[in-house]
């Protein structure tokens, strides 16, 4: 009966692992979606730079046309003015407009060079980002397939649970289900420390008869005497050296007078 209960616990732990995997897999896709948005933003910024440069170029060309209009107007006024001061003032305005036009033309040449570089970068960005997005799409497809496979496996495992649970004594199964909701694993081994006592493999507390069949300290861990560390399930309950060290230290502290759980002298 206990062997079947152990099989059920292993199955439940596997199902729980698959459920956790089902929650973790979509998080990977969320990460890829963030990368996709970052790439799309990067491409948009590259396109916006080209657009802004072209707008600035058109603005400069419009200002040049406007200043040329002012020059034509001032040149027309030169033919009708009679005072020398007015004539000089018009010549000054014409010269000022021409200098401003020269500055705008230099700026247009610089903008045209910037546009050329920006367009080259934009084409490179488009090619690079398209390739990165293609890889992200492939990863998303792989993740969707992995999620579907995890769901399929989890459902298959859940399908085998009911027949296995039916083989366990109802009272023991009810106890197991109650404990499993609060703590996993619900079934833990007893580790023999000496001829008079054993320790819980979950919390390292000393357990003596008749406590082996009770939940220790209200922690919801059942002590099943038959699950000795070297006796069942091909040794999968073997105790590591580190565990033995911790257990020895725990037992030593509990055997000191006045220590919690110490044996009365």
C-alpha positions as CSV (number, residue, x, y, z in Angstrom):
1,X,0.0,0.0,0.0
2,X,2.8,2.4,0.9
3,X,4.6,1.6,-2.3
4,X,1.6,2.6,-4.3
5,X,1.3,5.8,-2.2
6,X,4.9,6.6,-3.1
7,X,4.2,6.0,-6.7
8,X,1.2,8.4,-6.4
9,X,3.3,11.0,-4.8
10,X,6.0,10.8,-7.5
11,X,3.2,11.1,-10.1
12,X,1.8,14.2,-8.3
13,X,5.2,15.8,-8.1
14,X,5.7,15.2,-11.8
15,X,2.3,16.7,-12.6
16,X,3.1,19.7,-10.3
17,X,6.4,20.2,-12.2
18,X,4.6,20.1,-15.5
19,X,2.1,22.7,-14.3
20,X,5.0,24.9,-13.1
21,X,6.6,24.5,-16.5
22,X,3.3,25.5,-18.2
23,X,3.6,28.8,-16.2
24,X,7.2,29.4,-17.0
25,X,7.1,28.8,-20.7
26,X,4.8,31.8,-21.5
27,X,7.2,34.0,-19.6
28,X,9.8,33.2,-22.2
29,X,7.5,34.4,-24.9
30,X,6.8,37.6,-22.9
31,X,10.5,38.2,-22.9
32,X,10.6,37.7,-26.7
33,X,7.7,40.1,-27.1
34,X,9.6,42.8,-25.2
35,X,12.6,42.3,-27.5
36,X,10.3,42.6,-30.5
37,X,8.9,45.9,-29.3
38,X,12.4,47.2,-28.6
39,X,13.4,46.3,-32.2
40,X,10.3,47.9,-33.6
41,X,11.0,51.0,-31.6
42,X,14.6,51.1,-32.8
43,X,13.5,50.8,-36.4
44,X,10.9,53.6,-35.9
45,X,13.5,55.9,-34.4
46,X,15.8,55.3,-37.4
47,X,12.9,56.1,-39.8
48,X,12.0,59.2,-37.8
49,X,15.6,60.5,-38.1
50,X,15.4,60.4,-41.9
51,X,12.0,62.1,-41.9
52,X,13.2,64.9,-39.6
53,X,16.2,65.6,-41.8
54,X,14.0,65.8,-44.9
55,X,11.6,68.1,-43.1
56,X,14.5,70.3,-42.1
57,X,15.8,70.3,-45.7
58,X,12.4,71.5,-47.0
59,X,12.2,74.2,-44.3
60,X,15.7,75.5,-45.3
61,X,14.7,75.5,-49.0
62,X,11.5,77.4,-48.1
63,X,13.4,80.0,-46.2
64,X,15.9,80.4,-49.1
65,X,13.0,81.0,-51.4
66,X,11.5,83.5,-49.0
67,X,14.8,85.4,-48.7
68,X,15.2,85.4,-52.5
69,X,11.8,87.1,-52.6
70,X,13.0,89.7,-50.2
71,X,16.1,90.4,-52.3
72,X,13.9,90.9,-55.4
73,X,11.7,93.3,-53.5
74,X,14.7,95.3,-52.2
75,X,16.3,95.4,-55.6
76,X,13.1,96.8,-57.0
77,X,13.1,99.5,-54.4
78,X,16.7,100.5,-55.3
79,X,15.3,101.9,-58.6
80,X,12.9,104.3,-56.9
81,X,14.7,105.6,-53.8
82,X,16.2,109.1,-54.0
83,X,18.1,109.5,-50.7
84,X,21.5,108.1,-50.4
85,X,20.9,106.7,-46.9
86,X,17.8,104.8,-48.0
87,X,19.8,103.3,-50.9
88,X,22.6,102.2,-48.6
89,X,20.0,100.6,-46.2
90,X,18.5,98.6,-49.0
91,X,22.0,97.4,-50.1
92,X,22.7,96.4,-46.5
93,X,19.4,94.4,-46.3
94,X,20.2,92.7,-49.6
95,X,23.6,91.7,-48.5
96,X,22.2,90.4,-45.2
97,X,19.6,88.3,-47.0
98,X,22.3,86.8,-49.3
99,X,24.5,85.9,-46.3
100,X,21.6,84.1,-44.6
101,X,20.9,82.3,-47.9
102,X,24.5,81.2,-48.0
103,X,24.2,79.8,-44.5
104,X,21.0,77.9,-45.3
105,X,22.6,76.5,-48.5
106,X,25.5,75.2,-46.4
107,X,23.1,73.7,-44.0
108,X,21.2,72.0,-46.8
109,X,24.5,70.4,-48.0
110,X,25.2,69.1,-44.5
111,X,21.6,67.8,-44.2
112,X,21.8,66.0,-47.6
113,X,25.0,64.3,-46.3
114,X,23.3,63.4,-43.1
115,X,20.3,62.0,-45.0
116,X,22.5,59.8,-47.1
117,X,24.1,58.3,-44.0
118,X,20.8,58.0,-42.2
119,X,19.3,56.2,-45.2
120,X,22.2,53.8,-45.3
121,X,21.8,53.1,-41.6
122,X,18.1,52.7,-42.0
123,X,18.6,50.0,-44.6
124,X,21.1,48.2,-42.4
125,X,18.7,48.4,-39.5
126,X,15.8,47.1,-41.5
127,X,17.8,44.1,-42.6
128,X,19.2,43.4,-39.2
129,X,15.9,43.9,-37.3
130,X,14.0,41.8,-39.8
131,X,16.4,38.9,-39.2
132,X,16.2,39.3,-35.4
133,X,12.4,39.4,-35.6
134,X,12.4,36.3,-37.8
135,X,14.5,34.5,-35.1
136,X,12.1,35.7,-32.4
137,X,9.2,34.4,-34.4
138,X,10.9,31.0,-34.7
139,X,11.5,31.0,-30.9
140,X,7.8,31.8,-30.3
141,X,6.7,29.0,-32.5
142,X,9.1,26.6,-30.6
143,X,7.7,27.9,-27.3
144,X,4.1,27.4,-28.4
145,X,5.0,23.8,-29.4
146,X,6.8,23.2,-26.1
147,X,3.8,24.5,-24.2
148,X,1.5,22.3,-26.1
149,X,3.7,19.3,-25.5
150,X,3.8,20.1,-21.7
151,X,0.1,20.4,-21.6
152,X,-0.3,17.1,-23.5
153,X,2.1,15.3,-21.1
154,X,0.5,16.8,-18.0
155,X,-3.0,15.7,-19.2
156,X,-1.6,12.2,-19.9
157,X,-0.1,12.0,-16.4
158,X,-3.4,13.2,-14.9
159,X,-5.2,10.6,-16.8
160,X,-3.2,7.8,-15.1
161,X,-3.6,9.3,-11.6
162,X,-7.2,8.2,-10.9
163,X,-6.6,4.5,-11.4
164,X,-3.5,4.7,-9.2
165,X,-5.2,6.7,-6.4
166,X,-8.0,4.1,-6.4
167,X,-5.5,1.5,-5.2
168,X,-4.7,3.4,-2.1
169,X,-6.7,2.9,1.1
170,X,-9.3,5.8,1.2
171,X,-8.4,6.9,4.7
172,X,-4.7,7.0,3.9
173,X,-5.4,8.7,0.6
174,X,-7.5,11.4,2.4
175,X,-4.7,11.9,4.9
176,X,-2.1,12.2,2.0
177,X,-4.3,14.7,0.1
178,X,-4.7,16.8,3.2
179,X,-1.0,16.9,3.9
180,X,0.0,17.4,0.3
181,X,-2.0,20.7,0.2
182,X,0.1,22.1,3.0
183,X,3.5,20.5,2.3
184,X,5.4,18.5,-0.2
185,X,6.6,15.9,-0.2
186,X,3.8,14.6,1.9
187,X,5.5,11.2,2.5
188,X,9.1,11.3,3.9
189,X,11.4,8.5,5.2
190,X,12.3,7.7,8.8
191,X,16.0,7.8,9.4
192,X,17.3,5.4,12.1
193,X,19.7,7.3,14.4
194,X,20.0,4.6,17.1
195,X,18.3,1.5,18.4
196,X,15.7,3.5,20.4
197,X,14.9,6.4,18.1
198,X,14.5,7.5,14.5
199,X,14.3,10.9,12.9
200,X,11.9,12.5,10.4
201,X,13.5,12.9,7.0
202,X,11.6,16.1,6.5
203,X,12.3,18.2,9.7
204,X,15.0,16.0,11.4
205,X,13.0,15.8,14.6
206,X,13.4,12.7,16.8
207,X,10.5,10.3,16.5
208,X,9.8,7.4,19.0
209,X,6.9,4.9,19.1
210,X,4.1,5.5,19.0
211,X,4.7,8.8,17.3
212,X,5.8,7.2,14.0
213,X,2.3,7.0,12.8
214,X,1.3,10.6,13.8
215,X,1.8,14.0,12.2
216,X,4.8,15.4,14.1
217,X,4.4,18.8,15.7
218,X,1.4,19.8,13.7
219,X,3.6,20.2,10.6
220,X,1.6,17.8,8.5
221,X,4.4,15.3,7.8
222,X,3.4,11.7,8.2
223,X,6.0,9.3,9.6
224,X,5.7,6.0,7.8
225,X,7.8,3.4,9.6
226,X,8.2,1.1,6.6
227,X,10.0,3.8,4.6
228,X,13.5,3.2,6.0
229,X,16.3,4.9,4.0
230,X,18.0,1.7,2.8
231,X,15.1,-0.7,2.4
232,X,12.7,0.3,-0.3
233,X,12.5,1.6,-3.9
234,X,16.0,0.6,-4.9
235,X,17.6,3.1,-2.5
236,X,16.1,6.3,-3.7
237,X,15.7,7.3,-0.1
238,X,19.4,7.0,0.7
239,X,20.7,9.7,3.0
240,X,23.6,11.9,1.9
241,X,26.6,12.5,4.1
242,X,25.6,16.1,4.5
243,X,22.2,15.1,5.7
244,X,23.8,12.7,8.3
245,X,26.0,15.5,9.5
246,X,23.0,17.8,10.0
247,X,21.1,15.0,11.6
248,X,23.9,14.2,14.0
249,X,24.1,17.8,15.1
250,X,20.4,18.0,15.6
251,X,20.4,14.8,17.6
252,X,23.3,16.0,19.8
253,X,21.5,19.3,20.6
254,X,18.3,17.5,21.5
255,X,20.1,15.1,23.9
256,X,21.5,17.9,26.0
257,X,19.6,18.4,29.3
258,X,17.0,21.0,28.9
259,X,17.1,21.1,25.1
260,X,13.7,20.8,23.3
261,X,12.9,17.2,22.6
262,X,15.6,15.9,25.0
263,X,15.0,12.5,26.6
264,X,14.3,12.8,30.3
265,X,17.1,11.3,32.5
